Amino acid sequence: MRILFLNDLHDPRIGSSVRLVYQLAERLRARGHSTLLVSTTQDPQLATPTKIEGLEVVRIWSEYPLRFRAFVGLDNKRVRAPLASVLAEWHPDVVHSHLVHTQLSYASLTQAREAGAGVVFTAHDVMTFCHQKLTCFHGGEEHGGTLHDVRAYWQKCLPCQRLRWNPWRNRAIRRVLERDVHRTSAVSQALAGILRENSIHVDRVLHNALAFRPALPDAAAVAAFRERFGLSGAQVLAIGGRLHEQKGVRQLLRMLARLAPRFPALRLLVLGKRELYEQEFAAQARELGVDERVVRAGWLEGEELQAALAATDVFVTPSICFDTFGMVNLEAMEHGKPVVATSFGGSPEVVEDGVTGFIANPFDLEAFSEHIARLLADPELARRMGAAGQVRLQAQFGIERLTDECLEEYEFARAAARGSIPRA
């Protein structure tokens, strides 16, 4: 089978959806299938075919002011011709779309269907109905994050987006998904639920997965990492990925201030771009008196990142947006680390509350902090939960399981494209 992936991103270091594409493509090739990724770049010098991690990649140049995303994301005329050429020359049996709402646009799904391919769309986020990351649904600090207003409607969205709001966007996206996509999936039950609440059909949930590493960092590598960052003898709380207020960094700093008097050796390891932390969060840490407890490791990759995860005692994902899955939870679990994760989104499907870690509302600082404190105060409990997380990861979130499920979806989509079976 010839499988063409669509994703606005091509660098596997910068997004969980595109990392997943590379891992899935590798397993598909191992099973005898052909794979190709069509992506985009904002650097015209990179708009050339290349190979990344064994995957053939075609990068199309596309750049525009992102304030127009709600319009250009429907039909980006700049990518039409290059994508049409790829579809005509490569003749895919299946086009599997992951992220297209910024550069490749939803019109790419129409092009794929018109080329005769079975079209599979996997929703990784909420942007099929929300103009941005969904942050308004829970009511914020005022309501303690307890609301569930997930539907998009103009009285809520227009004041949020103002001139960026496109009143026809969501209807146009639904029309494309209904007309041009043969199979639609979501990466979590939670995401599938809110898509359905916004009148978007979902055929199936395909939980994200991880290609397990053949070996994890040994004790010497962990000790070297701790020494390098001044963490020898410390209790290490870690957060990683995109550093943004939506990811709960401000909440976590307030929790750190609560925990600091009880755990003198506690340090917060921040695995993300150092300049973003300094610009957005360093002042708050100083005001709270915890700045010296924050270790800015910066953006780590490869073996350095693995050593950082292995050096962690408790991993946290306190997102205040709708965190659709949380791949970083799986990455921490691979290293046998207990995870305290947000109740918003798909994390409760990954982290088994009370077994592999804890689930909590990040607006409830006391409850979230107490879960962290319990793990810090009881290393044996943390070890047991981390070990249970490894078992859960290997049983439910391996890349082979996802490959099997995707191949089933591809066959459904091919049959629907040929008219052999009715579309869902």
N, C-alpha and C positions, 0 to 999 in steps of 0.2 A: 504494500500500500504506500502511496505517496502522500505525505502529510505536511502541509504548509502551515506554519504558525504565524499569527499576527500579534505583534506586541510593540507598542510605542517605544519601549526601552530595549536596548540591545546589550547593555553592560550587566553581566550577572552579579556584579558586586553591589549594585545600587537599588535592587528591588526584589522582593520575595517572589512576585509573579514571574519575573524573567529568570530568576534562579531556578524556579520550578520548571520552566520551559526547557532549559538546558539539561536538567536531570532527566526529565521525561523523554526528551529527544534521544538522549544517550541510550536509555533502555529500549526505546523503539528501534533504534538502529541495531542494537544487539539481537533483536528478534527478527531482523531481516527487512525492516521497513526503511523507506527513504524519508529524510526530513530536511526541511528548509525553514528558516526564519526570515520573514520580511519585517523590518523595523525602520526606525527613523533616526536621524541625527540632526543636530542643530549646527554642526560643523561641516560646511560644504566639502572640505578636504577628506572627510571620512565617508562621503557618500559613494562608496565603492563596495563591491562584493568582498567578503572576507570569510575567514573561518575562525570561530571562537569555541574553545573547548570541544572541538570535533564537529561542531554544527556549522553548516554553511549558512551565511547570513548576508542578506541583501539590505543595505542601509539606504534609505531614501532621504534626501535632504528636505527638511520642512521646518520653517521658523516663522513665527508671527507673534504679535503681542497677545499674551495669554488672557488678557481681559476680554478677548473675543472668542474664547474657547466654546462658550455655549452655542455659538453660531458655526464656527469653522469645524468644530468637533462633529457636526452632523455631516458635512461634506467638504473635505479639504481638497480643493481642486488641484493643488500642487502635487498631490501624490497619486492622482487618478491614472495618468499615463504610465508612470513607472510601474505601478502595481498591475495594470492591465498587461504590460509586457511580460512580467514575471508569470502571471497566470497563464498567458498564451504559450509561453515557452516551456514552462515546467509541468503543466497539466496535472495539478494535484487531484487526488481522489477526494481528499478531505481538507478543508481549511478550518483550523482550530484557532479561534480568536480569544485572546486574553485581555489585553488593554488596548483600546483603540479610541477612547473618548477625547484625546487631546490632539494627536497628530494624524494617525491613519484614518480616523473618522469612521462613523457608522456606515458611510457609503461604501467602505471596503467590504462590508458584509454583502451588500447588494452585488458588487462586482464579483465576489466569490460565487454567489448563487448563480449569477448569469453565465459564469464560466463553466457551469455544470458540476461543481464540486458539492459534496455534502458539507454543510456548514454547521459547525459546533461553536457555541458561544459560552465561555465560562466567565461568570461575574466574580471578580475578585474584590470589588468594592461597591459602594452605594451610588456611584456616579451614573448609573442608568436612570436614576430619578432625582438625584441631588446634584446641584451645581458644584459641590465641593465635598469634603469629608463631613459626614453627618454629625454635627455637634449640638444641635438645638433640641433634639428629641427628648432629652432627659430633664430639661428645665434648669440645669446648672446648679450653682450654689444656692440659689433662691429656693429651689424645691428639693435640694439634697440629692439630685440626680434620680428622682423617683418617678418621673413622668414617662410616658411611652407615646409620644406624638411623632410617629415616624412617617406619616403621609406628607407628600409634597403638595402644597396648595398656595395660591398666589398671595393670600393674606400673610403667610409666613415667609415665603421665598422672596417676594419682591422687596420688602424692607431689608432683607439680608443681602441680596445681590445688587439691588438698585439698577444701575445702567448695564450691569453684566447679565441681568436676567433676560432670558429668552422665553417668552410665554408659549412658544410653539415647540420648544426643545423636547420635552418629555413625551408629548404625543407623537412627535416624529420618530423618536427612538423606539417607542412601542410598536409603531407601524413597521419599522425595519425588522425588529426582532420577530414579529408575527409573520411577516411576508417572506423574509430572506433567510431565516435561521431554522434549521431542521431540528436541532437539539440544543436546549438551554440548560445550563447547570450553574450551581453556586458552590462556593467553597465551604459553606457552613449552613447548618439548619437555620441558624439565626438570620443569616443573610437571605436565605431563600424565603423565610417568613416575611421579612419586610419588603422584599421585592414583590411578593404576592399581594401584600397590603397596598402596594402602589400599582396594582393591575398588570404586573409583569409575570408572564407564565414561566415556571421553572419545572423542568422535567425531572431533575435529579440533583442530589447533593454529592459533589466529589470533594471530599475533604483533602486538603493539601497533604503533601507527603515529603519525606526526606530520603535521600540516598545516604545510607549509613556509611560512616567512615571506617576503613579497615582497621585503623588504630587511633586511639585518643592520646593526648599528651601524657607523658610519664611524669613521675614525681619530680624529677630533676627539672623538666621544662616548667612545671608549675611553680617550683621554688624559685627558678630564675626569673620568671615573670613577676612574682610577688616582690622579689628583691629589687628588680628594676624600677618598679613603681612605688616603692616604699610601703608595701603591704605585708611584709614579713610580720607574723604575729597578730595581724589584724583580722577582724571579722568583716567579710566583704559582701556588701549588698551591691548588686549590679543592675543597670538598665542599659539597653542597647538599641541601636537602629537610628531612625530619623529623630533628631532632637527637636521637638516642637511642643508647644503648650498643649496641643491636642493629645499628645502621648503621655500626658500627666506628669511632666517633669516638675512643674510648680507644686503639684500635690505631693510628689515624692520628697521634695526639699522640706516641705512642712512636716512630713512624717519623720524625716531624718532629724529635725530639731526635737521632735517628741522622743525619739529613741536614743538620742545622744547621751542624756544623763544616765540612762540605765546600762549602756554598753560603751564604755570608754574607748574600747579598741575598734569601734565600728567605723568603717569607711565606705563611701559610696563611689563605686567605680562606674564612670560614665563612658560608654563605648559609642562614640559618635563624634561628629566634627567639632573639634575644640573651639573653632572660631564662633560657631553657632551658640555653643554653651556660653562663651564669654559675652556675646552680644545680648543674649536673651535672658540668661538665668544667673549669671555670676553675682549681679547686684543683689538679687533676692537672697542668695546663699549668704552673702555678707551680712545682710540685714537680720537674718535668722541666727547668725553666729555659728554657721556650720561650714563656712567656706573652706576651712583647713581640713575638713573631713572629706571633701570632694576631690577625687583623683580623676583628672581629665586624661584619659588614655588616648583620646583622638580616634580617628577612623582606622580600625585595624582590619587586616585581611589575612587569609590563609592561616598559617600555623600560629601567628601572633594572636589572632582572634580565638582560635581554639584553646590556646593557653590561657587567655583571659577568662573564657567560660569555665575552664577547668579550675581556675583559681578562685572562682566565686563560691560563696557559701549559700546565698539565697538570691534568686533572680526574680525581678519584679517587672510587670507590665501594667502600670496603673493608668491606662489610656482613658481619657474622658470623651473621646469620639467613639463612634461605633466601630470597634476594632474587629473587622470581619472574620479573622482567623487567628493571626498572630504566629507566623512562622518561627519567630524568635523563641517562642515557647518550646517548640520542638527541638530547636538547637540547644537550648539549655537542658532539656530533658535527656538529650543524647549523652550529655556529660554527667548525668545522674544528679542534677540539681533540682531541688524543690522550687516551685514557681508560685508566687503570689500574683494573681492576675485579675484584671478588671472583669466586672460582671457585665460590661457593655459589649455585646457582640458574640463572637464565636469562641472566645477563650474557655467558657465552661464546657465546651465540647472537646477541648484538648486537655485541660487541666482538670482532673477529677478531684472535686472539692473534698478535702479531708483525707485524701488518699495519696495523691501525687503533689499536693500543694494546697493552696486555698484560693477561693474566689471571693472577691469583696467589691463593694461599691467604693470607688476612689474618692468620692465626695465625703464618705464616712471615714474621716482621717483616723479616728480612734480605733474602729474595727480593723481597718486595713493595717494600721501600725501594729495592732496586737497580734495579728497573724504573723507578721514579720518577726515580732519579738518572741513569739512562741518558738519559732524555728531557730532563732539565734540563741535562745536560752537552753535549747534541748538539741544538741548536735546529733544525738542518736535518732531522734524523731526526723530531723532533716535528712539524715542518711537513709532512713527507711523510705521516706517519701520520695527522695531522689531515685532510689533503686526501683521503687514502684513505677516511677515515671519512665525509666528506661524500658521496663517490661511493657508498659502501655504503648510506648512509642513503637517498639519492635512489632507488637501484635497488631496495631491498628493504623500506623502512619508511615509504613514503608513505601518506597517508590514502586515496588513491584505490584502492590495492591492498586495503586493509582493507575499504573500502566494497563492492567487488566480492565479496569473500569473504563478508561478512555477508549480502549480498543472496542469495547462493547458500544460505546457512544458513537464511535466512528462508523461501525457497521450499521447502526440505526440510521445515522445521517445519510450514508451512501444509499441505503435502501429507499429512504424518503426522497432523496434527490432523483432517483430513477423512477419514482412513483410505485415502487414495489409494495410499500406500506404507507398508510396514511400518516401525515404529520400529526404530532401531538396537538 
